Structures are given as structure tokens and as C-alpha cells.
Amino acid sequence: MKDTQDLYQIVYEHYANKIRFGLYREGDSLPTIEKISGQFNISINTVRQSLINLERDGFIRLTRGRPAIVTITYSDDECRERYIEHFTARHDALEELRAFLPGIFAKTLLHAFYFMKPKDSEKLMDLLLQTSFEDSLPFFYPLRFVLASLGNPLLESVHLDASMFTYLSPKKMSAIGLPYDLGTFASFLNGFSQLSDFKATGDYAGMCQVLTRVCRLLSEQIGLLNKEVTDRFGKNPNQLPFVWHIQAGRPQVYYNVAVSIIADIRKGVYKNQEFLPTPATLAEKYGVSLISIRRTIALLNSVGMTETINGCGTRISLYRKPLESLDLSSPGTRKSLIFYLMGLQLVTINVRTVAQESFNAITPERIDEIIRLYEQETQSRNYLYTHGQILKTVFYSHKNSEIRAIFSPLIHIMSWGIPLSYLGDSDMDAKGEELDLLISLLKSGDKESFARQLEMNSWNILIRKRQKLMDAGLTDAETIRIPALEILNLASDSIHFNSH
């Protein structure tokens, strides 16, 4: 996962680009540290370090107790050149983003609007009334407000990264003669106003029509921009991919290592009743500190995978009774389990769409591998990895590299729920029945039924794991919304886009 240094750089690049593009001029004030912290969902200390780096490089001046002041102005020609450079280096990624973004974004927004409180329609209208053609990213805050209703900072971080990557600033685009005018801005504004009205009346079918229109317009604007930039300025041979920086809810290192060790135990790398290598050896193997390994072992002990014996070491202790409770005293454990639910929510909302598009690209060899894993887990009645491997196959088989860029981190996240399998009543029988049906559909080649069942399996897992965490006392789990089945089906039936 991304470390703190990456987070410094995200904020640094955001404001450095705004200054380079001429959106901030000498003497202008940046937002307060608190506002930047809220926008990026990161700590105040991380924001301070980003601002220190900006000051070091001559962009701003810091004064205690006051917002940072911009200390440099780029000429119009320099701003124009940098804005053009920004887009010519992103041509390929933008084409891929616009190919899948409408469907994914429209369906995610539909769920977000569904969970918005009725009174929030008024606040959304206030945000829309404050939106101006002169804004650097006009609809950033209204969209962020809507997405926040899903209670998932992961989703907000994807929105932030995509907004910063595309940087569809009407003011800057118009300044260099690119196709974005007041008419386009008005179309977006009218569309979002209609969405707010539909929320107030509960007309989600009407909302689907408007979301389709708005997201198609967004995709068309990216396409027009890309074509215009390429026709006028050529294509940069050094293309930059879209990268999702996970800014919020990142799991602790020790938790990630614990999940890796559980996987190694299940693979037979470490056998039952054997002792794990020494902490120093484990630290070297997994590339982490001794402190992280000690925390890893404490977590493994707490879920009953291991037991530490004074003077002897830590021994694998499989086949113990299910845990009656889960040690949630560690903030890192709580944070990582919530992070798992966030990832599972995003997968549940989007997996049917992706599976429908990637199903035909899944190779027979990969299907055989999944079936072998499923048969092994059927013998042990421990269905820990088959569902995750199916998800991995679906996302990695998609032809769009940006789909893989966004969803590949979520595949790894799916394994972070494994410790919950040892808590309370086992859900292995339910998982087995769900996988029986899913595997049969995978074998049959029934794309639509397979995609729908994969969505349903993910939905059921989210419900069970969320309830386990709530029962264990992790009240924050309640903030992660369960997608409504009627909205999942409405989105699938009513929101469609032609592939580019």
C-alpha cells in the first residue's frame, strides 16, 4: 500500500499543478491546513509536510497561524504549455477511463443518491448554486457530497484522483481553445439539478435516465478534449497511466503481513503445530520492522491461528473452536477491518458490470485453476480463497487497463476479511452453497447469470461480515452502507453505454 511519502506527494502535485496552470497567482492564499486535510482525508501533519515541500521548491510562503501564500506566477504562455503537456501525456489513459467511466460512475452515483437523506437535496442544490464556470473543477464538491452518502472514503479517494488526473477545468480549456463552453457547463448544471429534484421525489428510474445523459456527456467531453489536443499538439510518447492513490483507511503493515501468513499457512508453507520462524526471520522475509512482526503475531494469536509459548516461540494452532470474540483493542485492526468492508462495498456495486464485459476473456486454463481450488476447499469445507480468485480473474481479464488499475487494489483488500472467518458462527456452509452455483454458471458459459450471481455472492458476504463486526462491537461498520438489491437491479437494467 502507499506510504506517507506518497500522500505528501499527492497534495504537493495538486497545488503545484494549480499554480503551474495559473489557477493560483502570486499573493493568492491556499486553503487552510484544516480544509486541505478534510479534502484529501489525510492527517494535518501530512498536509503540513506537503506545504513545507511546496515552500522548499519556491511555490508558497508559510506563516504561522495563516494560510500559505503563493509566491510565484507563471506567464500565460507557461501555463498554457504546462496544461497542454498535462493532457498530451495522458491521452491513452483518458481514452480508457472514458470507455468504462460512464457505466461505473453512473451506477455508483445512483447508489449514492439512494442513500442520501431527503434533506440533503437542499444542501446539494446550495452547492450547485455556488458552482461557477470559473471554478478549477466546477462539480468536484457537489459530486463529493453525493458520494459521501455511501460512507466510504475509498470511493471519495477514487473521485479525487480521477478529478485531478483529468483536470477538466473549463476556464483553462477555453483559454487554449479546447471544446468546453458555457453551453456544456449549463448542461451539466441542469443535469445535476434534475438529479437533486428526482432524489426529492424518489424517482430513481428518472434518475437513471439523467445519470446516463450526464455521464455520457462527460465521456464525450473527455473524447473531444483528447482529439483536439492530439490534433493540435501531437501525442506525448511518454504516456502516464492513471494511478489510484488510496489516501484514506489504509491498513496497517502488520495486518497486511498477518493476512499473508494466513495464506502461507493455508498453502502448507507453515504446517499445523509447527513453529513459525523467529520474528527477525519473518521481518526480513516480509520486509517490515520487528515491531510490525510482533503486532502481526499478536493479531494471529487473537484470531486463533497461532499461540505464543514463552521460551519456545509461536506455534501454528489450526482446528481450534471458533472465536467467541475478536480483539478490537488495536486501532490498526479496527481500521483494516473497516477498510475491508469499504472495498467489498465497491466491489459489490460494480462487479456485475465488469463481469459482463470480461467474462468472454476468461481462459479455459484459468477456469480449470479456479475449479481445482474450489474442489480443494470443498474437501476441507474452508472456502477462504475461491471467491477472491474469481473476483481477481474477472477484474484482471478485462481488456481495459484502467479497470485493472482501479480494481486491482480491491482484490488484495478482499483477503483482509479472512480473520473474520474464525469469529463466531461459521458461514462456510452458506459460502459453499453460493460457490456451488457460481462455479456451475462459470462452467456453463452463461455470462449474464454468472455476473448476476457474482454480484449476489459479494452482496451476501458484505452483509455477513458487516454483521459480524457490528456484533463484535465495531460500531463504525454500520456506516458502510449495504447496496439495495432493487437499486443494483435497476442500475443493471436501466444504465447502459456503448463501448468506445
C-alpha positions, -999 to 999 in steps of 0.1 A, spaced: 0 0 0 10 36 -4 31 50 24 30 85 39 56 98 14 31 91 -14 4 111 5 28 141 8 33 139 -30 -4 138 -38 -11 171 -21 21 186 -34 13 178 -70 -23 190 -66 -13 225 -55 19 227 -76 -2 220 -107 -28 246 -98 0 271 -95 16 259 -128 -17 261 -146 -23 296 -134 -52 288 -111 -33 304 -83 -13 335 -87 13 353 -66 -3 366 -35 -32 342 -35 -39 321 -4 -42 284 -4 -70 268 17 -63 263 54 -45 232 66 -77 220 81 -96 224 48 -69 206 28 -69 178 54 -106 174 50 -105 175 12 -78 147 10 -90 128 41 -54 128 55 -38 140 87 -29 176 94 7 165 99 8 151 64 -6 183 50 20 203 68 48 183 53 33 188 18 32 225 23 68 225 37 79 208 4 60 234 -16 77 261 3 111 244 -2 105 244 -40 95 281 -41 58 278 -47 45 292 -14 54 310 18 43 297 52 35 319 81 24 305 115 -13 308 120 -22 319 85 -29 301 52 0 296 28 7 324 3 16 317 -33 50 333 -41 52 327 -79 32 335 -110 37 317 -143 31 336 -175 0 328 -196 23 311 -222 39 289 -195 5 280 -180 -8 271 -215 23 249 -222 20 231 -189 -17 224 -193 -11 211 -228 17 189 -215 -6 176 -188 -31 162 -214 -8 151 -241 9 127 -216 -25 113 -205 -41 106 -239 -42 68 -237 -53 67 -200 -80 92 -206 -94 72 -236 -95 41 -214 -110 60 -185 -138 74 -207 -145 40 -221 -157 25 -188 -162 55 -166 -198 63 -176 -212 29 -166 -192 26 -134 -197 62 -123 -234 64 -131 -242 32 -112 -221 43 -82 -238 77 -82 -272 60 -83 -264 41 -51 -251 73 -35 -282 92 -43 -303 64 -29 -286 67 5 -287 105 6 -310 118 32 -340 137 17 -329 169 34 -296 167 17 -312 176 -16 -314 211 -4 -277 212 5 -268 197 -29 -288 225 -45 -269 250 -25 -236 235 -36 -248 236 -72 -258 273 -69 -223 280 -57 -207 262 -87 -192 286 -113 -178 283 -148 -147 299 -133 -140 271 -108 -110 250 -115 -130 218 -110 -166 230 -111 -186 199 -100 -160 184 -77 -177 194 -44 -213 186 -54 -202 151 -66 -181 146 -35 -211 155 -13 -233 129 -30 -206 101 -29 -201 107 8 -236 93 15 -222 58 9 -200 62 39 -169 50 20 -137 72 20 -122 48 -6 -148 59 -31 -141 96 -23 -104 90 -29 -111 74 -64 -132 105 -72 -104 128 -61 -77 110 -81 -98 109 -112 -107 146 -109 -71 155 -105 -60 132 -134 -85 145 -159 -85 181 -146 -114 192 -168 -111 229 -160 -135 249 -183 -115 281 -177 -82 266 -188 -97 246 -216 -113 277 -231 -81 296 -227 -63 273 -251 -92 269 -274 -104 235 -264 -141 224 -267 -158 234 -234 -182 263 -234 -209 277 -213 -235 255 -231 -217 224 -219 -214 238 -184 -251 246 -184 -259 210 -195 -240 196 -166 -256 221 -141 -291 213 -154 -285 176 -152 -273 177 -116 -302 200 -107 -326 174 -121 -309 146 -101 -315 166 -70 -352 170 -79 -355 133 -86 -340 125 -52 -365 147 -35 -394 128 -53 -378 93 -51 -379 89 -88 -349 66 -93 -359 55 -128 -359 91 -139 -326 95 -122 -311 66 -143 -320 85 -175 -303 117 -163 -273 99 -150 -269 82 -183 -271 115 -201 -247 134 -178 -221 106 -177 -223 102 -215 -217 139 -219 -187 137 -195 -172 108 -216 -178 128 -248 -161 158 -234 -130 138 -225 -130 123 -260 -133 158 -277 -106 171 -255 -83 142 -263 -89 145 -300 -84 183 -300 -52 181 -280 -38 153 -302 -48 171 -335 -32 203 -324 -3 194 -303 6 158 -310 8 129 -287 34 126 -260 54 94 -264 58 91 -227 22 83 -216 13 84 -179 -12 58 -165 -39 66 -141 -29 57 -106 -53 53 -77 -36 66 -45 -55 51 -16 -55 81 8 -79 70 35 -84 40 56 -51 24 46 -44 -8 65 -15 -12 89 16 -30 78 12 -57 105 -23 -65 94 -13 -70 58 16 -93 69 -8 -113 91 -31 -120 61 -1 -131 40 10 -155 68 -25 -169 70 -24 -175 32 10 -193 36 -4 -214 64 -33 -225 41 -9 -233 13 11 -255 37 42 -233 38 37 -234 76 21 -266 89 -2 -271 119 17 -275 152 49 -262 136 66 -231 150 69 -200 129 103 -187 121 118 -162 145 105 -126 145 138 -115 130 135 -140 101 98 -131 95 107 -94 95 134 -100 68 111 -122 47 82 -97 46 104 -66 46 89 -50 77 101 -40 112 103 -62 142 76 -41 159 53 -48 129 60 -86 132 52 -85 169 19 -69 161 13 -94 134 19 -123 158 -5 -107 184 -32 -105 157 -26 -141 146 -29 -152 183 -61 -132 187 -78 -150 158 -67 -184 170 -43 -191 141 -12 -193 164 -3 -194 200 29 -180 216 46 -202 241 71 -185 264 107 -196 257 96 -216 226 82 -193 200 49 -190 181 32 -223 170 5 -228 144 -27 -239 161 -53 -247 135 -86 -265 141 -94 -247 173 -130 -238 182 -144 -206 166 -136 -174 184 -164 -161 207 -150 -126 204 -124 -106 184 -97 -84 199 -105 -50 186 -83 -31 210 -58 -23 183 -68 8 162 -49 -8 133 -71 -39 134 -103 -19 136 -91 3 107 -82 -26 85 -114 -44 90 -134 -13 81 -111 -9 51 -121 -44 41 -158 -36 42 -152 -4 21 -135 -25 -6 -162 -51 -5 -189 -24 -9 -172 -10 -40 -168 -45 -55 -205 -53 -49 -217 -21 -66 -195 -26 -97 -187 -63 -101 -217 -72 -123 -208 -46 -149 -172 -57 -150 -180 -94 -151 -204 -89 -180 -176 -73 -200 -147 -95 -191 -164 -130 -190 -156 -140 -226 -119 -132 -220 -116 -157 -191 -94 -185 -205 -103 -222 -201 -70 -227 -183 -79 -201 -157 -114 -216 -152 -97 -250 -146 -74 -234 -119 -104 -219 -102 -123 -253 -102 -92 -271 -87 -91 -245 -59 -128 -248 -53 -126 -286 -52 -97 -284 -26 -117 -260 -4 -148 -282 -8 -129 -311 7 -118 -290 37 -151 -270 39 -129 -239 43 -139 -216 15 -114 -188 21 -100 -180 -13 -122 -192 -42 -144 -162 -42 -114 -139 -42 -98 -157 -70 -129 -155 -91 -130 -117 -84 -94 -114 -94 -100 -133 -126 -129 -111 -135 -111 -79 -130 -78 -89 -144 -94 -104 -175 -109 -71 -185 -93 -55 -216 -93 -20 -201 -61 -14 -182 -77 14 -162 -103 -11 -149 -74 -32 -137 -56 -1 -122 -86 8 -101 -99 -26 -90 -66 -45 -85 -60 -29 -51 -96 -40 -41 -87 -76 -50 -59 -76 -24 -83 -60 1 -107 -89 -2 -82 -111 17 -82 -88 47 -116 -102 57 -101 -137 63 -96 -132 100 -134 -128 103 -138 -164 92 -126 -175 126 -151 -154 146 -185 -166 158 -207 -189 138 -191 -202 106 -206 -191 73 -187 -218 54 -219 -237 46 -235 -206 31 -204 -198 11 -202 -233 -1 -238 -232 -15 -232 -198 -31 -200 -210 -47 -216 -242 -60 -240 -221 -80 -213 -197 -92 -189 -224 -103 -217 -241 -123 -225 -209 -140 -188 -203 -148 -187 -237 -164 -219 -232 -184 -207 -200 -201 -239 -182 -190 -224 -147 -188 -254 -128 -176 -263 -153 -149 -227 -156 -138 -223 -118 -134 -256 -115 -115 -247 -144 -91 -212 -130 -85 -228 -97 -75 -252 -116 -53 -224 -136 -36 -205 -104 -29 -236 -88 -15 -243 -117 8 -207 -117 20 -208 -80 27 -240 -85 48 -225 -113 69 -191 -98 75 -206 -64 84 -229 -80 108 -201 -100 124 -182 -68 130 -212 -50 144 -218 -79 168 -182 -78 178 -186 -42 189 -171 -24 159 -199 2 155 -181 20 126 -191 -9 104 -227 4 104 -215 34 84 -207 12 54 -240 10 35 -253 -22 21 -263 -16 -16 -300 -21 -21 -310 -50 -43 -336 -30 -61 -310 -4 -70 -285 -30 -81 -311 -44 -104 -324 -10 -116 -288 1 -124 -282 -31 -144 -315 -28 -163 -315 10 -170 -280 23 -173 -262 13 -205 -234 28 -226 -219 17 -258 -182 8 -256 -158 31 -274 
